């Protein structure tokens, strides 16, 4: 089969960015404005009620969380793709609201699954510890922290969280869902403008995990907790009530990684489905 060919359907990868401020997360919710709801409505307006189906996202984001590297896939009717393949991004820009954009639309093979074929998700969390708070133009994506933060302390505590662990202390537990995750990368940088950025990469995340990790590390960074405290919490098998959850608006999904070889998409999806999640 050629890329995207599923008979009369074409699978299309959509690279999506959004300002999460006015969204109640990704997942559809009755009576609430969500990314999936608005994007699905935009696709239906362009493709017709039966022209787009199976909208699937790499990772659901919570209310208020942003994305500039979100990935999803959708199956379009062959006639729809034939008509709009060269203009889909531009046409969606004229339909979608300004806080949601499809940055690219690429036909892929039917084996591509935005959720299960993913190798890793990568988030960034922005924090300002400046005395004045946050630049007004970045107030929607940067947290103002009221105390000075020690970059060395943040990096030291981050190192102790890497690897495969049960992150139950940092997750909002859901019935019959595992809280074991592999943290592939966790580091802090201070940007030239003084903003501290935590970059967090994992095979997958459970709900509130990144914000809970950041909240714990910030308490170390401002001197209120010892550097070993966040790692010590990993011994817990239930959510740590004393740890704070960092506000949603500082968090942005910045990228999703997939196998470079399309022939590996199906194998990766099969492996992910077998793992307890």
Buried (B, 14 or more C-beta within 10 A) or exposed (E): EEBBBEEEBBBBBBBBBBBBBBBBBBBBEEEEBBBBBBBBEBBBBBBEEEBBBEBBBBBBBBBBBBBBBBBBBBBBBBEBBEBBBEEBBEBBBEBBEEBBBBBEBBBBBBBBBBBBBBBBBBBBBBBBBBEEBBBEEEBBBBBBBEEEBBEEBBBBBBEBBBEEBBBBBBBBEEEEEBBBBBBBEBBBEBEEEEBBBBBBBBBBBBBBBBBBBBBBBBBBBBEEBEBEBBBBBBEBEEBBEEBEBBBBBBBBBBBBBBBEEBEBBBEBBEEBEEEEB
